[in-house]
């Protein structure tokens, strides 16, 4: 699947994690913030993408319904679907805003009211179980050859978020706050002195 993520900028907090999970599960994703760079012609890049993808994921919300960009992308996708028949359009509802009349016959995915993103990703990619989704994500990580380390409460890190030093050079340790009787996992970068921690 090569999917274009059509959405309103206010919906980014829903769209970006969804796109990342789709990508980790093996889908090729076109997301504006990953594909458009300073100096690019926005209309040109979007036009190229809409011509190349095989799926349009339309994140529908009150913001999307009021967005000229989203409506233009939707109209271009519908035109291609009707004239060429080679584009799959999947509406993803973020709130209770009714779908446009031409999209109502299509089966949609609901992300309303805090719905499970993993379940929606599995449904779109036709992955049967959560275990299969995790195996697909693990395969992507293995194929990419990503070096990572697990730092307890700080989670998995591939590198320093400040300077990009590899995870193999990051230092982890625990500190105890005797006054509060709390234990913290601390990760430090020896290169830029970045440091962060999380309670265990």
Steps between C-alpha positions, in 0.01 A plus 500: 500500500618849408271736693450877490399645838241770426426703814455842654806639683304515827463123488878435493501358857277217371652464154875490567495205747262317267734558205802385701328176600391437141858554383643271769250232396636509145285754312654772287363830631482849349462756779559867420736567792717204390500582129485879451816699570598867486507618140261230375185598315224376729238464228750320276604251769138427600402460134785252437407302809130481416597364159740237642320352802257207488308599817372826645439498874261789561505607866156658532409750772332837539836659416542284189148580383579872518843467335542603137816286477331185626198553275726557198695181575174309544361632169821406316490151651132451411567614143785250467292221657209563261712546186773242556359273770846429645478697824360376830351773722464417870328758721623511860256683726657699783172645627128488423517731196291335225690373199440676167221334293742343248694328779204367697480171306860420597583297809679732742727450801413678823757666724231683695503521879851365551460188284793258481751618234659154477161342423439756225846440350440123507164541331637717219804276441290183543718373782311249712633550850702731721774237510523502119515881500786496751683235297467716186634802690789295642585374151518859372735596784716192440517564125600862563791385716415757766725492806301563815520459874238463768538734797230372736248773581649721225409238240674420172749750358680494165708807575534827687202724418725807534813418297430164334772300674426125460325314780817296566662817635217608729544440873221372721479487876252519786470771761305491825312799637520423872261780596221364280612135508493485118738329257576660161654359184739763358652502150789734417692578182875545561537708182248783543415445871131446422327320785147387577334270745183322591365357824521121524 
